[in-house]
């Protein structure tokens, strides 16, 4: 549980040109699991093991994980490092000076990444879900990795041991007199510890956790909103009938 691996870099060094370069790749819909406590707990475990080594979540405290059904003992024994306390914020294990030397900039905080990556192409959850499932081997890059959603990404695949290594398969199609490469699938290079379905399920759990972390009260907000709308609908009917009764004898 305490293994420290290189966390994923969702936005480090991202420029407008880089964002535009990946804008044409369609985003897959992230599975809606923010109400699934088991999925959120698994996502929290993956986040701590594969992300928190490089990326902080400085607006989230470990003890807030009680809201997804974990006890203080479970949090302390399974999701904190030896120097962490249950009331601490989630700070990265990496030294900021070393991070800047290795990557050229400090890895970004991930507390709100599921909201900040929202765009016209899809939600922030869709972006992260697709990003983590479109890494591929590319020896021409310094890290040996590239990504279809974020071309020339500055960080290797953080979950490669789970997913394995693969390369994209493209077909050339003619469009307006020009040959265009269209992504058709994947060619395996080295298998990971999880099957494709298991990997997608775990990425979905991680994305659900990032969604929840970005707004822990969102499920309560939605529930309250539904009850408010039902109340307003009922009150509208009562007000309409009361108005009709008040004016029925007035011509």
N, C-alpha and C positions, 0 to 999 in steps of 0.2 A: 504493500500500500504506500510505502514511503519512497518508492523509486523515483528518482528525479530525472526526467527526460526533457529534452528540448521542447518547449511549448510551441503552440502554433502562432504564427505571426499573421494576423488578419489584416493589419493596416500599416505595418511598418514601412516607411518610405513611400507610401502611396501618393502618387501625383495625379493630377487631372488627366494626363496622357495615359497613365496606366489604367485608370478607371475607365476611360473611354475605350481602351483596347479590349477590355473584357466585357464591354457593355452588350455585345451582340450575342453572347452565349446565353441560352435560355436557362432560367432558374427552375429547379425542381421545387415542388411544394413540400415544405417541412411538415412532418406529421404533428397534429395538434395533441400534445401530451402534457400541457401545463397543469392539468387536473389529476394526472397520474402520479401518485406519490412514489411508487416503485421506480418509475422512469426517472423522476426527478432525483431520487436518491442515487441511482446508478449514474446519472449525468453529473451529479456533484462529485462522485468518486472519480470519474474520468477527468473532470476538470482539475481536481487536486493533483492527480497523478501525472497528467500530460500537459497541463496548461500553466498551473500555478508556479512551476519552476522558473518560468520566464515572465509571465504576465501577472500583474496584480489585479485584484478586484477590490480596490481601496474603499469603495462605498458599501461593502458587504462585510458583516461580521460573521465569524464562524457560528456564534450562538443563534443567529437568525435561521440556521438550518433546522431549528426546532419546528419551524413552520412547514417543513416538508416531511415531518414525522420522525425525525431523528432525536435521540436523547443526547444529553450532554456527554454521557459516557461514550456513546457510539461516535460522536463527533471527535472527542478528544483522542480516542484510541485508533480511529480509522482515517480521519480527514485532516488532522493537524500534524505539523512537524514538531520535533522535540522542543523547539524554542517557542512555539506558539502557545497562547493561552486562549481559552474558550471565548473570551470577550474581545479578542484582537480582530482587526480587519485582515482581510486576505491579502497579504503582501507577498510579492514574488521572492523566490529564494535566490535569484541571481543578483550579483552585485551590479548596480547601475553603471558603474565605471567600466566593468568588463563587458556589459551588454552593449554599451556604446562603441567600445573598441571592436567587438565581434561583428555587430550588425550595422554600425553607422548611426544608430539612434536607439534610444531606449524602447523596448517593446511597449506597446500601448496598453493602457488599462482596459480591461474587458468587462467592467461592470455594466456598461450601457451599450455594448457593441451590438446586441440584438436589436436595439432601437436605432442606433446611429447608422446602420447599414441599410436601412429601408430606402427604397427608391421606386420609381415607376415600374421597374421590372419585377418587383416583388418585395416582400417584407424582409427585414433584416434576418429573420430566422431562415427564410428561403435562401438568402445569400450565403449564410454560413453553412447551411446543410449541403448546398451544391458545391461550395468551395472545398469542403473537407472530403468530398467524394470525387473530385476531379483532379487530384494530384497525379502526376506521372513522372517517370524517369526521363531526365534530359541532361546528358553528359556535357552539353554545351554551356550549361549554367554553372556558376561557381559552387552552388549547393548540390548540384546533381539532380535537382528537382524543378518542375515547372507546374503550372496550373492553368486549366482551361478558362476558369472564371476570372482569375487574376494573373494574366500573362506576366512573366518575368518576376514572379513573386520572390521576395527576398528571404524566404524561410523554407526549409525543407519540410517534407510531410511529417508532422508530429506523431501521426498514428500509423506510420508505415509498418511497424511490427504487427499491428492488428490487421491492416488491409493487405499488406504485401506490396510488391512492386509490379507495375504494369506500364504499358504504353498505349496511347490512343491510336485508333485506326480511323483513317480519313478516306473518303471517296471524293474524287474530283467530279464536279458537276458544272455544266455550262450555264452561266447566268449573264444575260445581256452581252453575249459575245466574249465573256471572260470565264476562265476556269476558276472555280471556287472550291476550296476544300471544306467538306462537311463532315463533322464528327459522326462516325457510325457505330463505334463500340470500343472495346478494350482488348488488348492482347496481353495475357499474363506473362510476367517475367519471373517473379518469385512469389510463391504463396505466403500469405500471412497466417496468423494464428486463428483468425476468424473467417468464416465463409462470407460471401458477398452479402447475403441476407442478414447475417449476424452483425456484420460491420455496419450496414445501413441502420440497423435497429439501434446500435450503440451510439452512432452519430446522431440519430434522432433524439435519443435520451440526453445527450450532451447539449444539443441545441435547445431542447425543452428547458433544461436547467438554465442556460444562458438567457432564455426568454424570461423565465421566472425571476432570475437575479436582477434583470434590468428593471423589473417592476413587480416586486413581491406581492403587492396588493391588487394586482390586476384581476385575479379571479374573484376576490371579494367585491371589487368595483363592478364587475359585470353582473354578479348576483344582485347587488343592491340596485343597479340600473334596471334590471328586469322587474324587480318588485316595484320600483318607482313608476315605471311605465304602466304596469298593471293597475297600480293605484290611480294614476292619472286617467286611465281609460275608464275605470269604474266611476271615478268622481265626475268625469265628463257626462256620463249617462245620467247620474243623479242630478247634476246641475241643469242638464237639458230638460229633464222631466219637471224639475222644480220651476224652471223658467216658464214652461208651458202651463203649469198649474197656476202660476202667479198672474199670467196675462190672459187666461181663458175667458174671463168675464169683461175684459176691456176690449172695446171695439174702436 
